[in-house]
Amino acid sequence: MTQSEHLFKRAKQFIPGGVNSPVRAYQSVGGTPPFIAKAEGATLIDEDGNHYLDYVNSWGPILLGHNHPEIIGAVTQAVQKGLSFGAATRAEAEMAELMCSLVPSLEMVRMVNSGTEAVMSAIRAARGYTGRDKIIKFEGCYHGHSDGLLVKAGSGLMTQGVPSSAGVPQGCTLDTLTASYNDLHSVRQLLERYPNQVAAVIVEPVAANMGVVEPAEGFLSGLRNLCDRYGTVLIFDEVITGFRLGIDGAQGYYGVQPDLTTFGKVIGAGMPVGAYGGKREIMQMVSPCGPVYQAGTLSGNPVAMAAGLCQLTLLHDHPEIYDAINRLGKLLRQGLRDIITRAKAPCCVTGVGSLCCLFFTPGPVTDYSCAQRCDTGEFGRYFHHMLSGGYYLAPSQFEAMFLSFSHTEQMIRDTLSHAAEFFLRGDQ
């Protein structure tokens, strides 16, 4: 029995499924998850000493590579001063100022502890600001596990919220409306059907929790126009795209400014942290300025702030980082397209910047219903082929591949070579 197998068996006695986040259990691909012991640059090393080229990067926030010396140095200095104070610190003030200087739509920002908490708080602020209750989300877009957002979409375009998790009362989701991603008409219908009732439209500007699905031309700007017309707050969930597609995130990349934005662990270089922010008039609704209550003992944790300040400063001072990782993303996507074309495989490749997804469906993939057509069994076989060769991918068809500044062109070419062995195995 390997160390990972032993640890997984042991963990399952005390942790539901043996993991602290469901996808880590490998249920969609089968097998035992490797238990990671340490990481360096673009490499993960498990408890058995196996090395993997990492394409998960802690689900996105590791932009500079694991164990970056300057970030580790900043964290070490912060730790030596104390882990948590539950009081105001210089670091959180500097982080808020830095974020607002980097992202034009941010006039004020509030630190929290996760992307889930950021989204939950942003929606509460939007409701408090508008005096409305309903929100519109998109099928296939994931915004954390708070009750009101765990909604399964129906077959129609105007579907009332239905809980998709046990333990979520239907009453918690009655004000959650679901539209189709990349379909402005579905949003317009909901706004017309519920006039003066929709507080916010929340969207992943690049849908990256059903694989990677880019916004169609005019989709984000169309949402902006609809929200302006109906007095609705537009929220961009940039937990994945924030500071990854560029220093000003997807909103800068696509040239559309939301009213509120949510961020996750990228602002802590992978540490557990989040934030939400946007227009001053909305953010001033938040306590203690206004009546919308939100609090957190560990919000603005000084260690996480130190890591985030270091990473965001490095990204700002070195724009060539984005040039490099986006170039690698293009190389990876084009290489995979060439392979599946040669193999005549019923697959397609999507992505933008340093994000990539190989869908096991001919495509195109423009929304959740398209993504659901994937052959997840074939993906599972591909996943294990890559893992056995030392390539660590997300254990789900519906997740992204993430690149970091520690990846190299040679690493990408090696990855493509191993992927080609799977698709062209019948040609040997």
ChimeraX attribute file (.defattr): number of C-alpha atoms within 10 A of each C-alpha:
attribute: neighborCount
match mode: 1-to-1
recipient: residues
	/A:1	6
	/A:2	11
	/A:3	14
	/A:4	18
	/A:5	17
	/A:6	12
	/A:7	17
	/A:8	20
	/A:9	14
	/A:10	12
	/A:11	15
	/A:12	13
	/A:13	10
	/A:14	10
	/A:15	11
	/A:16	12
	/A:17	17
	/A:18	18
	/A:19	16
	/A:20	11
	/A:21	9
	/A:22	11
	/A:23	14
	/A:24	18
	/A:25	21
	/A:26	18
	/A:27	15
	/A:28	15
	/A:29	22
	/A:30	14
	/A:31	12
	/A:32	17
	/A:33	20
	/A:34	22
	/A:35	18
	/A:36	16
	/A:37	13
	/A:38	14
	/A:39	18
	/A:40	13
	/A:41	19
	/A:42	24
	/A:43	20
	/A:44	23
	/A:45	19
	/A:46	17
	/A:47	16
	/A:48	14
	/A:49	12
	/A:50	13
	/A:51	18
	/A:52	21
	/A:53	23
	/A:54	27
	/A:55	23
	/A:56	21
	/A:57	26
	/A:58	17
	/A:59	17
	/A:60	25
	/A:61	28
	/A:62	27
	/A:63	28
	/A:64	22
	/A:65	21
	/A:66	25
	/A:67	16
	/A:68	16
	/A:69	11
	/A:70	13
	/A:71	21
	/A:72	15
	/A:73	15
	/A:74	19
	/A:75	19
	/A:76	14
	/A:77	13
	/A:78	19
	/A:79	15
	/A:80	9
	/A:81	11
	/A:82	10
	/A:83	13
	/A:84	17
	/A:85	13
	/A:86	13
	/A:87	11
	/A:88	12
	/A:89	14
	/A:90	10
	/A:91	20
	/A:92	22
	/A:93	15
	/A:94	14
	/A:95	22
	/A:96	21
	/A:97	15
	/A:98	15
	/A:99	23
	/A:100	18
	/A:101	13
	/A:102	16
	/A:103	20
	/A:104	15
	/A:105	21
	/A:106	23
	/A:107	20
	/A:108	19
	/A:109	23
	/A:110	22
	/A:111	26
	/A:112	26
	/A:113	22
	/A:114	21
	/A:115	26
	/A:116	22
	/A:117	24
	/A:118	27
	/A:119	31
	/A:120	21
	/A:121	23
	/A:122	29
	/A:123	25
	/A:124	19
	/A:125	29
	/A:126	28
	/A:127	23
	/A:128	19
	/A:129	21
	/A:130	17
	/A:131	13
	/A:132	16
	/A:133	18
	/A:134	19
	/A:135	26
	/A:136	25
	/A:137	25
	/A:138	26
	/A:139	22
	/A:140	26
	/A:141	23
	/A:142	19
	/A:143	25
	/A:144	17
	/A:145	15
	/A:146	13
	/A:147	18
	/A:148	23
	/A:149	28
	/A:150	21
	/A:151	27
	/A:152	19
	/A:153	24
	/A:154	14
	/A:155	8
	/A:156	11
	/A:157	18
	/A:158	19
	/A:159	16
	/A:160	19
	/A:161	24
	/A:162	24
	/A:163	22
	/A:164	15
	/A:165	12
	/A:166	7
	/A:167	8
	/A:168	17
	/A:169	13
	/A:170	15
	/A:171	13
	/A:172	17
	/A:173	22
	/A:174	18
	/A:175	21
	/A:176	23
	/A:177	28
	/A:178	28
	/A:179	26
	/A:180	22
	/A:181	27
	/A:182	23
	/A:183	18
	/A:184	16
	/A:185	13
	/A:186	17
	/A:187	26
	/A:188	17
	/A:189	13
	/A:190	20
	/A:191	23
	/A:192	12
	/A:193	12
	/A:194	12
	/A:195	10
	/A:196	16
	/A:197	21
	/A:198	28
	/A:199	27
	/A:200	27
	/A:201	27
	/A:202	25
	/A:203	24
	/A:204	27
	/A:205	27
	/A:206	27
	/A:207	29
	/A:208	25
	/A:209	19
	/A:210	24
	/A:211	27
	/A:212	26
	/A:213	29
	/A:214	20
	/A:215	18
	/A:216	12
	/A:217	10
	/A:218	13
	/A:219	16
	/A:220	25
	/A:221	15
	/A:222	18
	/A:223	23
	/A:224	20
	/A:225	14
	/A:226	19
	/A:227	23
	/A:228	12
	/A:229	10
	/A:230	16
	/A:231	16
	/A:232	27
	/A:233	27
	/A:234	26
	/A:235	28
	/A:236	28
	/A:237	29
	/A:238	28
	/A:239	31
	/A:240	28
	/A:241	30
	/A:242	27
	/A:243	26
	/A:244	27
	/A:245	23
	/A:246	21
	/A:247	21
	/A:248	21
	/A:249	20
	/A:250	24
	/A:251	24
	/A:252	17
	/A:253	14
	/A:254	16
	/A:255	11
	/A:256	17
	/A:257	21
	/A:258	25
	/A:259	23
	/A:260	29
	/A:261	28
	/A:262	31
	/A:263	28
	/A:264	31
	/A:265	25
	/A:266	29
	/A:267	28
	/A:268	26
	/A:269	29
	/A:270	21
	/A:271	20
	/A:272	16
	/A:273	27
	/A:274	26
	/A:275	28
	/A:276	30
	/A:277	28
	/A:278	24
	/A:279	17
	/A:280	15
	/A:281	12
	/A:282	22
	/A:283	25
	/A:284	17
	/A:285	19
	/A:286	22
	/A:287	13
	/A:288	11
	/A:289	10
	/A:290	14
	/A:291	13
	/A:292	18
	/A:293	14
	/A:294	16
	/A:295	13
	/A:296	12
	/A:297	12
	/A:298	17
	/A:299	22
	/A:300	29
	/A:301	25
	/A:302	25
	/A:303	24
	/A:304	29
	/A:305	29
	/A:306	27
	/A:307	25
	/A:308	26
	/A:309	24
	/A:310	20
	/A:311	26
	/A:312	22
	/A:313	15
	/A:314	15
	/A:315	19
	/A:316	17
	/A:317	10
	/A:318	11
	/A:319	12
	/A:320	12
	/A:321	19
	/A:322	22
	/A:323	15
	/A:324	19
	/A:325	26
	/A:326	22
	/A:327	14
	/A:328	24
	/A:329	24
	/A:330	17
	/A:331	17
	/A:332	26
	/A:333	23
	/A:334	14
	/A:335	20
	/A:336	24
	/A:337	18
	/A:338	15
	/A:339	19
	/A:340	20
	/A:341	14
	/A:342	12
	/A:343	17
	/A:344	12
	/A:345	15
	/A:346	14
	/A:347	19
	/A:348	19
	/A:349	25
	/A:350	22
	/A:351	22
	/A:352	17
	/A:353	23
	/A:354	29
	/A:355	29
	/A:356	25
	/A:357	24
	/A:358	22
	/A:359	28
	/A:360	22
	/A:361	20
	/A:362	16
	/A:363	16
	/A:364	14
	/A:365	22
	/A:366	19
	/A:367	23
	/A:368	22
	/A:369	15
	/A:370	15
	/A:371	22
	/A:372	17
	/A:373	14
	/A:374	20
	/A:375	15
	/A:376	18
	/A:377	14
	/A:378	12
	/A:379	21
	/A:380	20
	/A:381	14
	/A:382	17
	/A:383	22
	/A:384	18
	/A:385	16
	/A:386	20
	/A:387	17
	/A:388	12
	/A:389	14
	/A:390	19
	/A:391	24
	/A:392	22
	/A:393	21
	/A:394	23
	/A:395	22
	/A:396	20
	/A:397	26
	/A:398	21
	/A:399	22
	/A:400	28
	/A:401	24
	/A:402	26
	/A:403	31
	/A:404	28
	/A:405	21
	/A:406	20
	/A:407	21
	/A:408	15
	/A:409	15
	/A:410	9
	/A:411	16
	/A:412	19
	/A:413	15
	/A:414	13
	/A:415	19
	/A:416	19
	/A:417	14
	/A:418	16
	/A:419	22
	/A:420	18
	/A:421	15
	/A:422	16
	/A:423	17
	/A:424	15
	/A:425	10
	/A:426	8
	/A:427	7
	/A:428	5
